[in-house]
């Protein structure tokens, strides 16, 4: 790892250091492309905020999220990735070589892989951050299995919340959906599944005001959005599913984005709207959003970049 990249012009610059960016680094480094990776001040992506990861293949007893990211980083470094712990401020993809600015310094590259991930939106209520990984979660697929026969709550009324509520009924005794309005935003088919599921109870016109508990979540404080009345209800887990924000604003509109800000990739590839710029992981995927799918797409981006560089030679 270094603070001062040794050369200005690279074949590959990778922006981001979650499973997607680090897998892209491992593959491009092993292809002798000596990638320069800007991992950001908050390295490692969303797995740095989780505890046990039980669904990443290869770890039969599970692995802690931060430990998994440490391993990936060490693996990327072992093959020669130069990793810089700084954020990219802006880019210029209008001509080649592409340009990337970090703390005012310009770096140039023949190809850029954007793997900047996404951030789960949070409610910003007391207890939420403190209890993250101790009953509060933003990923039902990752953490649902920890709450067998427990009381589970989920916040949100969109497709994510309703899909995850249905999924969580595999584990929970009861799954409460706390929604701030009297109508769901989710697609009709998804709604019907929730209405038909006897384990799901939709708590209408309700916002969560506070997460309660010492070592782990024990209850939440709720407020009725119509009457203003407040009450406390016992709960073992609270899943927050109010959407994700992809990290794409720093691109300054130079790559095509969808309406939610995700980078648009073409077909079954990591190609973006700019030839020579590739993208992988949650900044371009709002459907799967798993560490393993992000890592897989990082591999795709590395192979796409490598082949594209060869085609330019
Ligand atoms: P979303 O559609 O933006 O829904 C967010 C939900 O969270 C809304 O119901 C919203 O309430 C609620 N919400 C937002 N901020 C809140 C706050 N501060 N407090 C309480 N509630 C809050 O996000 P999403 O469900 O993650 O879906 C994102 C996109 O992915 C959508 O296009 C969706 O269709 C798609 N998606 C599709 C599938 C699928 O087809 N299988 C699965 C998941 C996601 P309001 O309704 O009152 O605004």
Boltz pocket constraint, residues with backbone or C-beta under 6 A from the ligand:
constraints:
  - pocket:
      binder: B
      contacts: [[A, 122], [A, 123], [A, 155], [A, 156], [A, 157], [A, 158], [A, 159], [A, 160], [A, 161], [A, 163], [A, 178], [A, 180], [A, 181], [A, 183], [A, 184], [A, 185], [A, 186], [A, 207], [A, 241], [A, 242], [A, 243], [A, 244], [A, 286], [A, 287]]
      max_distance: 6.0
